Amino acid sequence: MHLEVFTPTALLVDIAAAKVVAEGAEGFFALLPRHIDVAAALPPGLLVYVTAAGKERYLGIDEGVLIKRGADVRVSVLDAFESDDLTSLRAEVADRFQRLDEHQRAARTALARLEAGAIRHVLEVAR
């Protein structure tokens, strides 16, 4: 199979892979070269692939989409990073993407305050 992993700014992985293991909404699943075509939403978590040479590689990924069509597997995610250490990878995924959620929550709160202030101002002017 040919595996490509994209983020919004880069092509992170472009390699021949013998196997791809990803985590979907229903749990982990594996893709092999002769499996049927599939599309899956990916939550933040792990993506593991085995190179054609038999080496296992690990990616921590933010949410995204995986599409397998024929021999091509394309993964598009918001953010991703590689690691050789599987034991620390899951903790790093949780830490990195949880921090991102906290920043997004703060931004939404600030935007809601601005909107509420604008609505109050419009109501005051209308009186």
N, CA, C and O atoms as a Tinker XYZ file with bonds, in Angstrom:
   508  protein
     1  N      0.853000   -1.178000    0.000000    73     2
     2  CA     0.000000    0.000000    0.000000    64     1     3
     3  C      0.895000    1.236000    0.000000    63     2     4     5
     4  O      2.060000    1.183000    0.392000    81     3
     5  N      0.330000    2.322000   -0.440000    73     3     6
     6  CA     1.042000    3.588000   -0.389000    64     5     7
     7  C      0.332000    4.481000    0.626000    63     6     8     9
     8  O     -0.835000    4.825000    0.443000    81     7
     9  N      1.041000    4.859000    1.702000    73     7    10
    10  CA     0.473000    5.657000    2.793000    64     9    11
    11  C      0.953000    7.098000    2.689000    63    10    12    13
    12  O      2.144000    7.374000    2.545000    81    11
    13  N     -0.019000    8.011000    2.766000    73    11    14
    14  CA     0.282000    9.442000    2.850000    64    13    15
    15  C     -0.482000   10.011000    4.034000    63    14    16    17
    16  O     -1.676000    9.758000    4.198000    81    15
    17  N      0.219000   10.781000    4.856000    73    15    18
    18  CA    -0.410000   11.450000    5.995000    64    17    19
    19  C     -0.185000   12.948000    5.821000    63    18    20    21
    20  O      0.949000   13.425000    5.762000    81    19
    21  N     -1.298000   13.673000    5.741000    73    19    22
    22  CA    -1.265000   15.110000    5.515000    64    21    23
    23  C     -1.716000   15.868000    6.755000    63    22    24    25
    24  O     -2.618000   15.427000    7.467000    81    23
    25  N     -1.083000   17.013000    7.011000    73    23    26
    26  CA    -1.602000   18.014000    7.944000    64    25    27
    27  C     -1.953000   19.227000    7.074000    63    26    28    29
    28  O     -1.640000   19.224000    5.883000    81    27
    29  N     -2.583000   20.250000    7.625000    73    27    30
    30  CA    -2.919000   21.411000    6.782000    64    29    31
    31  C     -1.701000   22.085000    6.143000    63    30    32    33
    32  O     -1.835000   22.771000    5.129000    81    31
    33  N     -0.527000   21.896000    6.725000    73    31    34
    34  CA     0.643000   22.601000    6.213000    64    33    35
    35  C      1.715000   21.706000    5.603000    63    34    36    37
    36  O      2.671000   22.217000    5.020000    81    35
    37  N      1.585000   20.381000    5.720000    73    35    38
    38  CA     2.688000   19.531000    5.260000    64    37    39
    39  C      2.223000   18.120000    4.921000    63    38    40    41
    40  O      1.160000   17.669000    5.347000    81    39
    41  N      3.051000   17.448000    4.146000    73    39    42
    42  CA     2.923000   16.017000    3.918000    64    41    43
    43  C      3.899000   15.373000    4.888000    63    42    44    45
    44  O      5.113000   15.440000    4.693000    81    43
    45  N      3.367000   14.745000    5.940000    73    43    46
    46  CA     4.203000   14.216000    7.013000    64    45    47
    47  C      4.776000   12.842000    6.682000    63    46    48    49
    48  O      5.934000   12.565000    6.992000    81    47
    49  N      3.974000   11.976000    6.054000    73    47    50
    50  CA     4.411000   10.623000    5.720000    64    49    51
    51  C      4.056000   10.350000    4.265000    63    50    52    53
    52  O      2.944000   10.640000    3.823000    81    51
    53  N      4.997000    9.795000    3.532000    73    51    54
    54  CA     4.788000    9.386000    2.140000    64    53    55
    55  C      5.652000    8.154000    1.940000    63    54    56    57
    56  O      6.834000    8.271000    1.617000    81    55
    57  N      5.061000    6.943000    2.132000    73    55    58
    58  CA     5.864000    5.727000    2.215000    64    57    59
    59  C      5.055000    4.506000    1.780000    63    58    60    61
    60  O      3.825000    4.518000    1.813000    81    59
    61  N      5.754000    3.467000    1.378000    73    59    62
    62  CA     5.111000    2.173000    1.117000    64    61    63
    63  C      4.903000    1.489000    2.459000    63    62    64    65
    64  O      5.834000    1.383000    3.259000    81    63
    65  N      3.683000    1.027000    2.706000    73    63    66
    66  CA     3.355000    0.401000    3.986000    64    65    67
    67  C      2.750000   -0.977000    3.758000    63    66    68    69
    68  O      1.965000   -1.183000    2.832000    81    67
    69  N      3.131000   -1.914000    4.619000    73    67    70
    70  CA     2.581000   -3.267000    4.547000    64    69    71
    71  C      1.296000   -3.380000    5.352000    63    70    72    73
    72  O      0.465000   -4.248000    5.084000    81    71
    73  N      1.129000   -2.499000    6.346000    73    71    74
    74  CA    -0.038000   -2.553000    7.241000    64    73    75
    75  C     -0.237000   -1.183000    7.878000    63    74    76    77
    76  O      0.729000   -0.488000    8.191000    81    75
    77  N     -1.492000   -0.802000    8.068000    73    75    78
    78  CA    -1.832000    0.445000    8.752000    64    77    79
    79  C     -2.859000    0.111000    9.822000    63    78    80    81
    80  O     -3.855000   -0.558000    9.542000    81    79
    81  N     -2.622000    0.574000   11.050000    73    79    82
    82  CA    -3.559000    0.388000   12.157000    64    81    83
    83  C     -3.958000    1.765000   12.650000    63    82    84    85
    84  O     -3.104000    2.590000   12.974000    81    83
    85  N     -5.270000    2.012000   12.706000    73    83    86
    86  CA    -5.779000    3.312000   13.137000    64    85    87
    87  C     -6.878000    3.113000   14.170000    63    86    88    89
    88  O     -7.421000    2.019000   14.322000    81    87
    89  N     -7.188000    4.178000   14.865000    73    87    90
    90  CA    -8.252000    4.156000   15.854000    64    89    91
    91  C     -9.423000    4.961000   15.320000    63    90    92    93
    92  O     -9.294000    6.159000   15.072000    81    91
    93  N    -10.562000    4.311000   15.143000    73    91    94
    94  CA   -11.760000    4.978000   14.676000    64    93    95
    95  C    -12.747000    5.154000   15.817000    63    94    96    97
    96  O    -12.415000    4.917000   16.979000    81    95
    97  N    -13.949000    5.566000   15.484000    73    95    98
    98  CA   -14.983000    5.782000   16.500000    64    97    99
    99  C    -15.371000    4.486000   17.211000    63    98   100   101
   100  O    -15.757000    4.513000   18.380000    81    99
   101  N    -15.272000    3.366000   16.519000    73    99   102
   102  CA   -15.649000    2.062000   17.089000    64   101   103
   103  C    -14.466000    1.293000   17.668000    63   102   104   105
   104  O    -14.641000    0.165000   18.129000    81   103
   105  N    -13.267000    1.874000   17.656000    73   103   106
   106  CA   -12.078000    1.191000   18.166000    64   105   107
   107  C    -11.020000    1.060000   17.080000    63   106   108   109
   108  O    -11.120000    1.664000   16.013000    81   107
   109  N    -10.006000    0.256000   17.379000    73   107   110
   110  CA    -8.901000    0.087000   16.438000    64   109   111
   111  C     -9.290000   -0.826000   15.278000    63   110   112   113
   112  O    -10.082000   -1.754000   15.439000    81   111
   113  N     -8.718000   -0.545000   14.105000    73   111   114
   114  CA    -8.897000   -1.405000   12.944000    64   113   115
   115  C     -7.599000   -1.431000   12.157000    63   114   116   117
   116  O     -6.799000   -0.498000   12.233000    81   115
   117  N     -7.392000   -2.504000   11.401000    73   115   118
   118  CA    -6.175000   -2.667000   10.605000    64   117   119
   119  C     -6.524000   -2.709000    9.128000    63   118   120   121
   120  O     -7.572000   -3.218000    8.730000    81   119
   121  N     -5.627000   -2.165000    8.332000    73   119   122
   122  CA    -5.772000   -2.196000    6.880000    64   121   123
   123  C     -4.582000   -2.934000    6.288000    63   122   124   125
   124  O     -3.429000   -2.644000    6.609000    81   123
   125  N     -4.875000   -3.882000    5.427000    73   123   126
   126  CA    -3.861000   -4.612000    4.682000    64   125   127
   127  C     -4.079000   -4.355000    3.196000    63   126   128   129
   128  O     -5.158000   -3.908000    2.807000    81   127
   129  N     -3.085000   -4.624000    2.361000    73   127   130
   130  CA    -3.185000   -4.248000    0.940000    64   129   131
   131  C     -4.434000   -4.740000    0.214000    63   130   132   133
   132  O     -4.938000   -4.030000   -0.656000    81   131
   133  N     -4.945000   -5.903000    0.526000    73   131   134
   134  CA    -6.069000   -6.440000   -0.239000    64   133   135
   135  C     -7.422000   -6.208000    0.435000    63   134   136   137
   136  O     -8.434000   -6.754000   -0.003000    81   135
   137  N     -7.444000   -5.402000    1.496000    73   135   138
   138  CA    -8.720000   -5.093000    2.149000    64   137   139
   139  C     -9.582000   -4.211000    1.263000    63   138   140   141
   140  O     -9.090000   -3.561000    0.340000    81   139
   141  N    -10.881000   -4.197000    1.557000    73   139   142
   142  CA   -11.803000   -3.374000    0.783000    64   141   143
   143  C    -11.545000   -1.893000    1.046000    63   142   144   145
   144  O    -10.899000   -1.527000    2.027000    81   143
   145  N    -12.048000   -1.067000    0.174000    73   143   146
   146  CA   -11.925000    0.377000    0.338000    64   145   147
   147  C    -12.749000    0.817000    1.539000    63   146   148   149
   148  O    -13.793000    0.236000    1.836000    81   147
   149  N    -12.273000    1.843000    2.223000    73   147   150
   150  CA   -12.949000    2.309000    3.430000    64   149   151
   151  C    -12.667000    3.791000    3.645000    63   150   152   153
   152  O    -11.633000    4.310000    3.223000    81   151
   153  N    -13.592000    4.452000    4.300000    73   151   154
   154  CA   -13.408000    5.832000    4.766000    64   153   155
   155  C    -13.786000    5.844000    6.233000    63   154   156   157
   156  O    -14.793000    5.251000    6.619000    81   155
   157  N    -12.996000    6.509000    7.052000    73   155   158
   158  CA   -13.254000    6.519000    8.495000    64   157   159
   159  C    -12.862000    7.856000    9.103000    63   158   160   161
   160  O    -11.837000    8.439000    8.750000    81   159
   161  N    -13.697000    8.334000   10.028000    73   159   162
   162  CA   -13.353000    9.505000   10.832000    64   161   163
   163  C    -12.422000    9.040000   11.943000    63   162   164   165
   164  O    -12.650000    7.998000   12.557000    81   163
   165  N    -11.378000    9.812000   12.196000    73   163   166
   166  CA   -10.397000    9.453000   13.213000    64   165   167
   167  C    -10.435000   10.453000   14.362000    63   166   168   169
   168  O    -10.316000   11.657000   14.135000    81   167
   169  N    -10.599000    9.974000   15.589000    73   167   170
   170  CA   -10.484000   10.873000   16.738000    64   169   171
   171  C     -9.010000   11.075000   17.068000    63   170   172   173
   172  O     -8.166000   10.365000   16.522000    81   171
   173  N     -8.675000   12.021000   17.944000    73   171   174
   174  CA    -7.282000   12.129000   18.369000    64   173   175
   175  C     -6.820000   10.801000   18.960000    63   174   176   177
   176  O     -7.530000   10.194000   19.762000    81   175
   177  N     -5.643000   10.354000   18.570000    73   175   178
   178  CA    -5.151000    9.076000   19.076000    64   177   179
   179  C     -3.914000    8.617000   18.345000    63   178   180   181
   180  O     -3.020000    9.410000   18.050000    81   179
   181  N     -3.865000    7.322000   18.052000    73   179   182
   182  CA    -2.677000    6.709000   17.474000    64   181   183
   183  C     -2.933000    6.217000   16.056000    63   182   184   185
   184  O     -4.039000    5.801000   15.709000    81   183
   185  N     -1.883000    6.276000   15.248000    73   183   186
   186  CA    -1.877000    5.650000   13.944000    64   185   187
   187  C     -0.541000    4.908000   13.856000    63   186   188   189
   188  O      0.522000    5.499000   14.040000    81   187
   189  N     -0.610000    3.627000   13.578000    73   187   190
   190  CA     0.586000    2.798000   13.498000    64   189   191
   191  C      0.680000    2.254000   12.086000    63   190   192   193
   192  O     -0.323000    1.837000   11.507000    81   191
   193  N      1.885000    2.258000   11.531000    73   191   194
   194  CA     2.063000    1.627000   10.226000    64   193   195
   195  C      3.341000    0.809000   10.232000    63   194   196   197
   196  O      4.299000    1.112000   10.944000    81   195
   197  N      3.324000   -0.238000    9.414000    73   195   198
   198  CA     4.483000   -1.101000    9.245000    64   197   199
   199  C      5.024000   -0.834000    7.852000    63   198   200   201
   200  O      4.301000   -0.968000    6.865000    81   199
   201  N      6.289000   -0.458000    7.769000    73   199   202
   202  CA     6.898000   -0.164000    6.478000    64   201   203
   203  C      7.053000   -1.451000    5.669000    63   202   204   205
   204  O      6.914000   -2.553000    6.200000    81   203
   205  N      7.338000   -1.296000    4.398000    73   203   206
   206  CA     7.560000   -2.461000    3.540000    64   205   207
   207  C      8.745000   -3.288000    4.033000    63   206   208   209
   208  O      8.813000   -4.490000    3.777000    81   207
   209  N      9.687000   -2.642000    4.747000    73   207   210
   210  CA    10.850000   -3.331000    5.302000    64   209   211
   211  C     10.529000   -4.013000    6.632000    63   210   212   213
   212  O     11.386000   -4.695000    7.194000    81   211
   213  N      9.301000   -3.838000    7.145000    73   211   214
   214  CA     8.893000   -4.501000    8.380000    64   213   215
   215  C      9.091000   -3.695000    9.643000    63   214   216   217
   216  O      8.910000   -4.230000   10.737000    81   215
   217  N      9.460000   -2.414000    9.537000    73   215   218
   218  CA     9.667000   -1.572000   10.718000    64   217   219
   219  C      8.352000   -0.916000   11.127000    63   218   220   221
   220  O      7.645000   -0.355000   10.290000    81   219
   221  N      8.031000   -0.987000   12.407000    73   219   222
   222  CA     6.804000   -0.385000   12.930000    64   221   223
   223  C      7.069000    1.067000   13.305000    63   222   224   225
   224  O      8.047000    1.369000   13.989000    81   223
   225  N      6.189000    1.971000   12.852000    73   223   226
   226  CA     6.303000    3.405000   13.143000    64   225   227
   227  C      5.014000    3.885000   13.787000    63   226   228   229
   228  O      3.943000    3.344000   13.515000    81   227
   229  N      5.111000    4.902000   14.642000    73   227   230
   230  CA     3.973000    5.391000   15.416000    64   229   231
   231  C      3.758000    6.875000   15.156000    63   230   232   233
   232  O      4.705000    7.658000   15.092000    81   231
   233  N      2.481000    7.243000   15.007000    73   231   234
   234  CA     2.111000    8.646000   14.861000    64   233   235
   235  C      1.061000    9.000000   15.902000    63   234   236   237
   236  O      0.112000    8.244000   16.112000    81   235
   237  N      1.224000   10.125000   16.542000    73   235   238
   238  CA     0.167000   10.707000   17.356000    64   237   239
   239  C     -0.590000   11.654000   16.452000    63   238   240   241
   240  O      0.014000   12.519000   15.818000    81   239
   241  N     -1.904000   11.506000   16.381000    73   239   242
   242  CA    -2.676000   12.331000   15.448000    64   241   243
   243  C     -3.809000   13.057000   16.168000    63   242   244   245
   244  O     -4.367000   12.563000   17.148000    81   243
   245  N     -4.126000   14.223000   15.660000    73   243   246
   246  CA    -5.332000   14.925000   16.070000    64   245   247
   247  C     -6.450000   14.394000   15.170000    63   246   248   249
   248  O     -6.194000   13.565000   14.297000    81   247
   249  N     -7.666000   14.854000   15.367000    73   247   250
   250  CA    -8.786000   14.317000   14.593000    64   249   251
   251  C     -8.587000   14.527000   13.102000    63   250   252   253
   252  O     -7.914000   15.461000   12.664000    81   251
   253  N     -9.197000   13.624000   12.334000    73   251   254
   254  CA    -9.064000   13.715000   10.890000    64   253   255
   255  C     -9.859000   12.641000   10.182000    63   254   256   257
   256  O    -10.821000   12.101000   10.727000    81   255
   257  N     -9.444000   12.333000    8.951000    73   255   258
   258  CA   -10.141000   11.385000    8.095000    64   257   259
   259  C     -9.120000   10.455000    7.450000    63   258   260   261
   260  O     -8.040000   10.882000    7.041000    81   259
   261  N     -9.483000    9.168000    7.365000    73   259   262
   262  CA    -8.669000    8.172000    6.665000    64   261   263
   263  C     -9.490000    7.640000    5.505000    63   262   264   265
   264  O    -10.662000    7.301000    5.666000    81   263
   265  N     -8.866000    7.567000    4.328000    73   263   266
   266  CA    -9.524000    7.007000    3.151000    64   265   267
   267  C     -8.582000    5.997000    2.514000    63   266   268   269
   268  O     -7.448000    6.323000    2.165000    81   267
   269  N     -9.068000    4.760000    2.365000    73   267   270
   270  CA    -8.324000    3.721000    1.638000    64   269   271
   271  C     -9.067000    3.463000    0.345000    63   270   272   273
   272  O    -10.255000    3.139000    0.339000    81   271
   273  N     -8.344000    3.613000   -0.746000    73   271   274
   274  CA    -8.929000    3.361000   -2.069000    64   273   275
   275  C     -7.899000    2.599000   -2.879000    63   274   276   277
   276  O     -6.855000    3.137000   -3.247000    81   275
   277  N     -8.202000    1.351000   -3.149000    73   275   278
   278  CA    -7.235000    0.506000   -3.844000    64   277   279
   279  C     -6.004000    0.313000   -2.975000    63   278   280   281
   280  O     -6.099000   -0.117000   -1.825000    81   279
   281  N     -4.849000    0.636000   -3.540000    73   279   282
   282  CA    -3.597000    0.483000   -2.796000    64   281   283
   283  C     -3.180000    1.776000   -2.102000    63   282   284   285
   284  O     -2.116000    1.826000   -1.485000    81   283
   285  N     -3.991000    2.808000   -2.191000    73   283   286
   286  CA    -3.649000    4.102000   -1.594000    64   285   287
   287  C     -4.398000    4.307000   -0.280000    63   286   288   289
   288  O     -5.610000    4.108000   -0.204000    81   287
   289  N     -3.657000    4.708000    0.748000    73   287   290
   290  CA    -4.257000    5.083000    2.025000    64   289   291
   291  C     -3.841000    6.526000    2.282000    63   290   292   293
   292  O     -2.656000    6.841000    2.393000    81   291
   293  N     -4.839000    7.389000    2.374000    73   291   294
   294  CA    -4.576000    8.803000    2.629000    64   293   295
   295  C     -5.226000    9.190000    3.940000    63   294   296   297
   296  O     -6.393000    8.888000    4.193000    81   295
   297  N     -4.446000    9.866000    4.770000    73   295   298
   298  CA    -4.915000   10.307000    6.073000    64   297   299
   299  C     -4.715000   11.809000    6.138000    63   298   300   301
   300  O     -3.611000   12.305000    5.911000    81   299
   301  N     -5.769000   12.524000    6.445000    73   299   302
   302  CA    -5.700000   13.973000    6.594000    64   301   303
   303  C     -6.106000   14.319000    8.022000    63   302   304   305
   304  O     -7.224000   14.025000    8.447000    81   303
   305  N     -5.187000   14.947000    8.762000    73   303   306
   306  CA    -5.431000   15.261000   10.170000    64   305   307
   307  C     -5.063000   16.718000   10.456000    63   306   308   309
   308  O     -4.308000   17.339000    9.709000    81   307
   309  N     -5.604000   17.242000   11.538000    73   307   310
   310  CA    -5.307000   18.630000   11.902000    64   309   311
   311  C     -3.864000   18.807000   12.346000    63   310   312   313
   312  O     -3.253000   19.840000   12.074000    81   311
   313  N     -3.312000   17.799000   13.031000    73   311   314
   314  CA    -1.935000   17.855000   13.511000    64   313   315
   315  C     -1.453000   16.430000   13.737000    63   314   316   317
   316  O     -2.257000   15.538000   14.005000    81   315
   317  N     -0.158000   16.212000   13.632000    73   315   318
   318  CA     0.402000   14.880000   13.851000    64   317   319
   319  C      1.875000   15.009000   14.202000    63   318   320   321
   320  O      2.531000   15.989000   13.849000    81   319
   321  N      2.383000   14.003000   14.901000    73   319   322
   322  CA     3.810000   13.938000   15.203000    64   321   323
   323  C      4.232000   12.485000   15.300000    63   322   324   325
   324  O      3.444000   11.622000   15.687000    81   323
   325  N      5.479000   12.222000   14.948000    73   323   326
   326  CA     6.009000   10.860000   14.989000    64   325   327
   327  C      6.728000   10.616000   16.302000    63   326   328   329
   328  O      7.245000   11.540000   16.931000    81   327
   329  N      6.750000    9.339000   16.708000    73   327   330
   330  CA     7.464000    8.947000   17.910000    64   329   331
   331  C      7.922000    7.505000   17.766000    63   330   332   333
   332  O      7.259000    6.691000   17.124000    81   331
   333  N      9.051000    7.203000   18.364000    73   331   334
   334  CA     9.547000    5.827000   18.376000    64   333   335
   335  C      9.130000    5.099000   19.639000    63   334   336   337
   336  O      9.263000    3.879000   19.727000    81   335
   337  N      8.621000    5.845000   20.627000    73   335   338
   338  CA     8.290000    5.271000   21.928000    64   337   339
   339  C      6.779000    5.203000   22.102000    63   338   340   341
   340  O      6.126000    6.217000   22.349000    81   339
   341  N      6.235000    4.004000   21.973000    73   339   342
   342  CA     4.789000    3.817000   22.057000    64   341   343
   343  C      4.254000    4.097000   23.452000    63   342   344   345
   344  O      3.130000    4.580000   23.587000    81   343
   345  N      5.027000    3.807000   24.493000    73   343   346
   346  CA     4.534000    3.970000   25.858000    64   345   347
   347  C      4.255000    5.429000   26.208000    63   346   348   349
   348  O      3.289000    5.722000   26.913000    81   347
   349  N      5.079000    6.334000   25.727000    73   347   350
   350  CA     4.867000    7.753000   26.050000    64   349   351
   351  C      4.006000    8.470000   25.010000    63   350   352   353
   352  O      3.572000    9.601000   25.231000    81   351
   353  N      3.762000    7.813000   23.884000    73   351   354
   354  CA     3.037000    8.469000   22.799000    64   353   355
   355  C      1.610000    8.832000   23.176000    63   354   356   357
   356  O      1.171000    9.949000   22.901000    81   355
   357  N      0.875000    7.919000   23.796000    73   355   358
   358  CA    -0.520000    8.200000   24.141000    64   357   359
   359  C     -0.622000    9.358000   25.130000    63   358   360   361
   360  O     -1.509000   10.202000   25.002000    81   359
   361  N      0.270000    9.407000   26.109000    73   359   362
   362  CA     0.254000   10.520000   27.071000    64   361   363
   363  C      0.556000   11.839000   26.373000    63   362   364   365
   364  O     -0.045000   12.866000   26.691000    81   363
   365  N      1.477000   11.812000   25.432000    73   363   366
   366  CA     1.816000   13.028000   24.695000    64   365   367
   367  C      0.652000   13.486000   23.823000    63   366   368   369
   368  O      0.399000   14.685000   23.705000    81   367
   369  N     -0.056000   12.537000   23.213000    73   367   370
   370  CA    -1.240000   12.874000   22.417000    64   369   371
   371  C     -2.281000   13.563000   23.287000    63   370   372   373
   372  O     -2.810000   14.613000   22.923000    81   371
   373  N     -2.571000   12.962000   24.445000    73   371   374
   374  CA    -3.569000   13.544000   25.352000    64   373   375
   375  C     -3.150000   14.934000   25.802000    63   374   376   377
   376  O     -3.965000   15.855000   25.812000    81   375
   377  N     -1.894000   15.090000   26.170000    73   375   378
   378  CA    -1.407000   16.384000   26.652000    64   377   379
   379  C     -1.433000   17.440000   25.558000    63   378   380   381
   380  O     -1.921000   18.550000   25.777000    81   379
   381  N     -0.915000   17.106000   24.389000    73   379   382
   382  CA    -0.809000   18.075000   23.295000    64   381   383
   383  C     -2.181000   18.522000   22.802000    63   382   384   385
   384  O     -2.411000   19.717000   22.616000    81   383
   385  N     -3.097000   17.574000   22.588000    73   383   386
   386  CA    -4.379000   17.929000   22.012000    64   385   387
   387  C     -5.368000   18.401000   23.067000    63   386   388   389
   388  O     -6.334000   19.085000   22.729000    81   387
   389  N     -5.157000   18.058000   24.342000    73   387   390
   390  CA    -5.992000   18.605000   25.412000    64   389   391
   391  C     -5.679000   20.083000   25.586000    63   390   392   393
   392  O     -6.583000   20.886000   25.812000    81   391
   393  N     -4.401000   20.448000   25.482000    73   391   394
   394  CA    -4.013000   21.857000   25.563000    64   393   395
   395  C     -4.687000   22.648000   24.452000    63   394   396   397
   396  O     -5.152000   23.766000   24.673000    81   395
   397  N     -4.741000   22.072000   23.264000    73   395   398
   398  CA    -5.386000   22.730000   22.134000    64   397   399
   399  C     -6.865000   22.956000   22.420000    63   398   400   401
   400  O     -7.393000   24.026000   22.115000    81   399
   401  N     -7.549000   21.962000   23.003000    73   399   402
   402  CA    -8.956000   22.110000   23.364000    64   401   403
   403  C     -9.156000   23.246000   24.350000    63   402   404   405
   404  O    -10.125000   23.996000   24.232000    81   403
   405  N     -8.260000   23.390000   25.322000    73   403   406
   406  CA    -8.374000   24.463000   26.306000    64   405   407
   407  C     -8.251000   25.829000   25.632000    63   406   408   409
   408  O     -8.985000   26.754000   25.979000    81   407
   409  N     -7.332000   25.967000   24.673000    73   407   410
   410  CA    -7.180000   27.229000   23.942000    64   409   411
   411  C     -8.424000   27.520000   23.102000    63   410   412   413
   412  O     -8.864000   28.667000   23.021000    81   411
   413  N     -8.986000   26.494000   22.481000    73   411   414
   414  CA   -10.195000   26.687000   21.681000    64   413   415
   415  C    -11.365000   27.102000   22.559000    63   414   416   417
   416  O    -12.159000   27.958000   22.170000    81   415
   417  N    -11.478000   26.499000   23.746000    73   415   418
   418  CA   -12.555000   26.876000   24.676000    64   417   419
   419  C    -12.410000   28.335000   25.100000    63   418   420   421
   420  O    -13.400000   29.064000   25.160000    81   419
   421  N    -11.196000   28.760000   25.392000    73   419   422
   422  CA   -10.956000   30.152000   25.788000    64   421   423
   423  C    -11.313000   31.108000   24.649000    63   422   424   425
   424  O    -11.890000   32.170000   24.883000    81   423
   425  N    -10.972000   30.734000   23.433000    73   423   426
   426  CA   -11.296000   31.584000   22.283000    64   425   427
   427  C    -12.803000   31.672000   22.086000    63   426   428   429
   428  O    -13.320000   32.752000   21.799000    81   427
   429  N    -13.520000   30.560000   22.233000    73   427   430
   430  CA   -14.991000   30.581000   22.090000    64   429   431
   431  C    -15.630000   31.440000   23.184000    63   430   432   433
   432  O    -16.589000   32.165000   22.919000    81   431
   433  N    -15.104000   31.365000   24.411000    73   431   434
   434  CA   -15.629000   32.173000   25.514000    64   433   435
   435  C    -15.431000   33.659000   25.223000    63   434   436   437
   436  O    -16.339000   34.464000   25.430000    81   435
   437  N    -14.247000   34.017000   24.744000    73   435   438
   438  CA   -13.975000   35.420000   24.416000    64   437   439
   439  C    -14.886000   35.907000   23.296000    63   438   440   441
   440  O    -15.381000   37.033000   23.345000    81   439
   441  N    -15.106000   35.078000   22.301000    73   439   442
   442  CA   -15.990000   35.445000   21.194000    64   441   443
   443  C    -17.429000   35.609000   21.678000    63   442   444   445
   444  O    -18.124000   36.529000   21.247000    81   443
   445  N    -17.878000   34.734000   22.564000    73   443   446
   446  CA   -19.244000   34.842000   23.106000    64   445   447
   447  C    -19.401000   36.143000   23.886000    63   446   448   449
   448  O    -20.449000   36.784000   23.805000    81   447
   449  N    -18.384000   36.542000   24.635000    73   447   450
   450  CA   -18.447000   37.811000   25.380000    64   449   451
   451  C    -18.536000   38.999000   24.422000    63   450   452   453
   452  O    -19.307000   39.931000   24.647000    81   451
   453  N    -17.747000   38.956000   23.361000    73   451   454
   454  CA   -17.792000   40.037000   22.375000    64   453   455
   455  C    -19.172000   40.118000   21.720000    63   454   456   457
   456  O    -19.712000   41.211000   21.544000    81   455
   457  N    -19.738000   38.978000   21.363000    73   455   458
   458  CA   -21.058000   38.956000   20.744000    64   457   459
   459  C    -22.120000   39.481000   21.699000    63   458   460   461
   460  O    -22.987000   40.258000   21.300000    81   459
   461  N    -22.055000   39.060000   22.964000    73   459   462
   462  CA   -23.030000   39.535000   23.954000    64   461   463
   463  C    -22.910000   41.048000   24.132000    63   462   464   465
   464  O    -23.920000   41.744000   24.234000    81   463
   465  N    -21.679000   41.555000   24.171000    73   463   466
   466  CA   -21.468000   42.999000   24.298000    64   465   467
   467  C    -22.018000   43.755000   23.100000    63   466   468   469
   468  O    -22.618000   44.818000   23.261000    81   467
   469  N    -21.823000   43.225000   21.911000    73   467   470
   470  CA   -22.335000   43.873000   20.703000    64   469   471
   471  C    -23.859000   43.883000   20.706000    63   470   472   473
   472  O    -24.470000   44.882000   20.326000    81   471
   473  N    -24.481000   42.784000   21.130000    73   471   474
   474  CA   -25.946000   42.714000   21.184000    64   473   475
   475  C    -26.479000   43.717000   22.196000    63   474   476   477
   476  O    -27.458000   44.410000   21.920000    81   475
   477  N    -25.840000   43.806000   23.381000    73   475   478
   478  CA   -26.267000   44.787000   24.395000    64   477   479
   479  C    -26.179000   46.202000   23.836000    63   478   480   481
   480  O    -27.076000   47.019000   24.045000    81   479
   481  N    -25.086000   46.485000   23.120000    73   479   482
   482  CA   -24.900000   47.816000   22.548000    64   481   483
   483  C    -25.988000   48.135000   21.529000    63   482   484   485
   484  O    -26.511000   49.249000   21.517000    81   483
   485  N    -26.336000   47.178000   20.676000    73   483   486
   486  CA   -27.385000   47.379000   19.670000    64   485   487
   487  C    -28.720000   47.617000   20.375000    63   486   488   489
   488  O    -29.485000   48.483000   19.950000    81   487
   489  N    -29.018000   46.872000   21.438000    73   487   490
   490  CA   -30.281000   47.040000   22.172000    64   489   491
   491  C    -30.346000   48.409000   22.847000    63   490   492   493
   492  O    -31.411000   49.025000   22.895000    81   491
   493  N    -29.222000   48.887000   23.365000    73   491   494
   494  CA   -29.189000   50.209000   23.999000    64   493   495
   495  C    -29.424000   51.317000   22.973000    63   494   496   497
   496  O    -30.130000   52.287000   23.248000    81   495
   497  N    -28.827000   51.165000   21.791000    73   495   498
   498  CA   -28.990000   52.168000   20.737000    64   497   499
   499  C    -30.430000   52.176000   20.233000    63   498   500   501
   500  O    -30.963000   53.231000   19.890000    81   499
   501  N    -31.065000   50.998000   20.186000    73   499   502
   502  CA   -32.430000   50.882000   19.680000    64   501   503
   503  C    -33.448000   51.487000   20.630000    63   502   504   505
   504  O    -34.564000   51.779000   20.201000    81   503
   505  N    -33.124000   51.687000   21.883000    73   503   506
   506  CA   -34.099000   52.256000   22.843000    64   505   507
   507  C    -34.313000   53.689000   22.626000    63   506   508
   508  O    -35.097000   54.311000   23.343000    81   507
